[in-house]
Amino acid sequence: MKYDFDKKWDRIGKDSSKWDKPAADHGTTDIVPMWVADMDFATAPSVIDALKERIEHPIFGYFILSDRYFNAIINWHKTRFGNDTLKKEYIAYQNSVLGGVASCISAFTQPGDQILCNATTYTGFTNTVKGLGRQLCLSELVQDKDGIFRLDLEDMEKKIVENKIGLYIFCSPHNPTGRVWDKEEIEAVVDLCYKHKVILLADEIWADFTPSGKKHIPTVTVSDKAKEITMAMYAPSKTFNLAGLVGSYSVIYNEYIRNRVAKVASMPHYNQNNVLSCTALIGAYEGGAEWVDELNAYIRGNQEYVYNYITEHFKGVKTYIPEGTYLMWLDCSGCGMDIQEVLDRMNACGVIVNDGRTFNGKTHVRMNLACPRSQCEEAMRRFDQYVFNK
C-alpha cells in the first residue's frame, strides 16, 4: 500500500474523545478504544497540504463558499457514485449531519409528531428526534435466511399510515448493521414515501465506506420521484477523519424543500461556514480518492480478521462481514452471559465498545475497526482471555 494504515498514533493527551475520556475513566492509558466512530488513522495527505496552504494566509475572517468547493463535491459525486446530475444550487453547507437532520425535522414536523426510522438505529437520530420534542417510530429490520438485514416495507407502510408519519430518516449505508442498500430497496423506499407524501431524509455519511466493493447508490439518483422528496446528508468528516473540524453538506433537488431547510438552518445562526473545514473538503475531494480506496481495502482486512477470530474462538457470538461502514455488529445472545456482563467484562479489560442497546440492539455490541490491525489483534486477545473464554 502507498499509505501506512498500520502506524499507531498516540492520541492520549490530544483532547481525543475516543481516547482521553475512557483513559480518564479507567485511570490508565492501557486501553483499546473501539467505540465512537472516528478513525485512528492520519487523514489523507491532500487534506494536510490544503490546510497548510490556507494557513499560510494568516487572515481567517468571514468568507464565501467558492466555486472550487462546489465543483469538488460535484466531481466527487460523479466519479465515486455515478451521479452526473448534481448542480451547485442543490448543495448547501451544513455544520454537521445531525444539524442538517435537525433542520429538516424542524422544517417539516411539529413537536409531538412521530418520525419513522429503522431499528437498529443510530443513537444520533434517537437523541436528535427526542431533543426536538418529536417521537421516534421504529420499524425493525429483519434478517433473511442468509442473515442479511432487510427493510420490512409492509411494516413501514403500516406505521406510516397508523401514525400519520410525515418524515422518514433513512440511513444509507446503514449504521450499525453495515448494509449497503440495493437499488431496488432504495426504489421501494422512495415509492413508499412518495405514495404517502413523506419527506425522505437520507443520512449518507457512510457513502464512501464500501469495503466490500459494493457501490453506494445515492437516494436521489434512483428516480425522479426521489429527487422530489429527498434531502440527503454527506460529510467528508467521516471519510477523511475530520470530525474535529466539523462541516458537512446537504443535497436537495427540490427547491421548496431546499428553501424550507435553509430558512430553519439560518434562524439560530449556528450554520456559518467554517473556512478550514471547507478547505479540508476541497483537499479531500480533489486529491483523496486513492487514499480512500486503500483505506477501504485496509478496513476490509480488519473486518475479515475480526470475523474469522470471533467465529473460530468465541462460541455463541454471531457476526458477519458487513457490506459497508467500518463497524462490526456482534450478537452476543448465545454466549452464555447476559449483555451487561459481556459489556462489564469488555470494559474491565480495557476494550471500549458501544452498548448495542443504545442502538436498539438488545443483545448486541458495536465495534469500530477503523484502527491499525495491531489494535484489532489486541482487542481479540483481551476478549479471548478476559471476556468469552475466561
C-alpha positions, 0 to 999 in steps of 0.5 A, spaced: 500 500 500 502 507 498 499 509 505 501 506 512 494 504 515 498 500 520 502 506 524 499 507 531 498 514 533 498 516 540 492 520 541 492 520 549 493 527 551 490 530 544 483 532 547 481 525 543 474 523 545 475 516 543 481 516 547 482 521 553 475 520 556 475 512 557 483 513 559 480 518 564 475 513 566 479 507 567 485 511 570 490 508 565 492 509 558 492 501 557 486 501 553 483 499 546 478 504 544 473 501 539 467 505 540 465 512 537 466 512 530 472 516 528 478 513 525 485 512 528 488 513 522 492 520 519 487 523 514 489 523 507 495 527 505 491 532 500 487 534 506 494 536 510 497 540 504 490 544 503 490 546 510 497 548 510 496 552 504 490 556 507 494 557 513 499 560 510 494 566 509 494 568 516 487 572 515 481 567 517 475 572 517 468 571 514 468 568 507 464 565 501 463 558 499 467 558 492 466 555 486 472 550 487 468 547 493 462 546 489 465 543 483 469 538 488 463 535 491 460 535 484 466 531 481 466 527 487 459 525 486 460 523 479 466 519 479 465 515 486 457 514 485 455 515 478 451 521 479 452 526 473 446 530 475 448 534 481 448 542 480 451 547 485 444 550 487 442 543 490 448 543 495 448 547 501 453 547 507 451 544 513 455 544 520 454 537 521 449 531 519 445 531 525 444 539 524 442 538 517 437 532 520 435 537 525 433 542 520 429 538 516 425 535 522 424 542 524 422 544 517 417 539 516 414 536 523 411 539 529 413 537 536 409 531 538 409 528 531 412 521 530 418 520 525 419 513 522 426 510 522 429 503 522 431 499 528 437 498 529 438 505 529 443 510 530 443 513 537 444 520 533 437 520 530 434 517 537 437 523 541 436 528 535 428 526 534 427 526 542 431 533 543 426 536 538 420 534 542 418 529 536 417 521 537 421 516 534 417 510 530 421 504 529 420 499 524 425 493 525 429 490 520 429 483 519 434 478 517 433 473 511 435 466 511 442 468 509 442 473 515 442 479 511 438 485 514 432 487 510 427 493 510 420 490 512 416 495 507 409 492 509 411 494 516 413 501 514 407 502 510 403 500 516 406 505 521 406 510 516 399 510 515 397 508 523 401 514 525 400 519 520 408 519 519 410 525 515 418 524 515 422 518 514 430 518 516 433 513 512 440 511 513 444 509 507 449 505 508 446 503 514 449 504 521 450 499 525 448 493 521 453 495 515 448 494 509 449 497 503 442 498 500 440 495 493 437 499 488 431 496 488 430 497 496 432 504 495 426 504 489 421 501 494 423 506 499 422 512 495 415 509 492 413 508 499 414 515 501 412 518 495 405 514 495 404 517 502 407 524 501 413 523 506 419 527 506 425 522 505 431 524 509 437 520 507 443 520 512 449 518 507 455 519 511 457 512 510 457 513 502 464 512 501 465 506 506 464 500 501 469 495 503 466 490 500 466 493 493 459 494 493 457 501 490 453 506 494 447 508 490 445 515 492 437 516 494 436 521 489 439 518 483 434 512 483 428 516 480 425 522 479 420 521 484 426 521 489 429 527 487 422 530 489 422 528 496 429 527 498 434 531 502 440 527 503 446 528 508 454 527 506 460 529 510 467 528 508 468 528 516 467 521 516 471 519 510 477 523 511 477 523 519 475 530 520 470 530 525 474 535 529 473 540 524 466 539 523 462 541 516 458 537 512 453 538 506 446 537 504 443 535 497 436 537 495 433 537 488 427 540 490 427 547 491 421 548 496 424 543 500 431 546 499 428 553 501 424 550 507 431 547 510 435 553 509 430 558 512 430 553 519 438 552 518 439 560 518 434 562 524 439 560 530 445 562 526 449 556 528 450 554 520 456 559 518 461 556 514 467 554 517 473 556 512 478 550 514 473 545 514 471 547 507 478 547 505 479 540 508 473 538 503 476 541 497 483 537 499 479 531 500 475 531 494 480 533 489 486 529 491 483 523 496 480 518 492 486 513 492 487 514 499 480 512 500 480 506 496 486 503 500 483 505 506 477 501 504 481 495 502 485 496 509 478 496 513 476 490 509 482 486 512 480 488 519 473 486 518 475 479 515 480 478 521 475 480 526 470 475 523 474 469 522 477 470 530 470 471 533 467 465 529 473 460 530 474 462 538 468 465 541 462 460 541 455 463 541 457 470 538 454 471 531 457 476 526 458 477 519 462 481 514 458 487 513 457 490 506 459 497 508 461 502 514 467 500 518 463 497 524 462 490 526 455 488 529 456 482 534 450 478 537 452 476 543 445 472 545 448 465 545 454 466 549 452 464 555 452 471 559 447 476 559 449 483 555 451 487 561 456 482 563 459 481 556 459 489 556 462 489 564 467 484 562 469 488 555 470 494 559 474 491 565 479 489 560 480 495 557 476 494 550 471 500 549 465 498 545 458 501 544 452 498 548 448 495 542 442 497 546 443 504 545 442 502 538 436 498 539 440 492 539 438 488 545 443 483 545 448 486 541 455 490 541 458 495 536 465 495 534 469 500 530 475 497 526 477 503 523 484 502 527 491 499 525 490 491 525 495 491 531 489 494 535 484 489 532 489 483 534 489 486 541 482 487 542 481 479 540 486 477 545 483 481 551 476 478 549 479 471 548 482 471 555 478 476 559 471 476 556 468 469 552 473 464 554 475 466 561 
